[in-house]
Amino acid sequence: MTWTVELTNKAKKQTDKLPKAVRDSLMLLMYEITASGPVRGNWSNYSKLSSTEHHCHLKKGKPTYVAVWREDKGRVRFVEVTYVGTHEKAPY
């Protein structure tokens, strides 16, 4: 069974400002979450921030770009990407 993955409105706006290579990495991450679920141990610097929040690096270097997503326990197999951008401004 597949997962539903959506971007918050804030994350959609952030995505528009990303370099193309980082946007492509985000799309690949979202595809993998859709196919295999929110735990993505195969991504660089992946970690679980809480029981429902996760993060990983989309691009290393300067600046480092990260994605943060959360599982919605109120909905079945639903994940929402809440932040995409530089590591310095990440909400964790």
C-alpha angles and dihedrals in degrees: 000000000000129000126235112235123191137170121233115237089255092051091049090056091046091050091058090060096050125104113258094251091054092047089052090051090050091051090050091049091050090049091052092048089050091052102036110016136255100300103091107174091160092069124091114270092354114174139163109242094190137340090291106021127081137175141185140172117263094187131010125213130051111357102021114208122210139183126213122196137172137205115234105223090192092064128051115252094345124147126182123199104220103177137023120172146072121347093238093064098040115131098239 
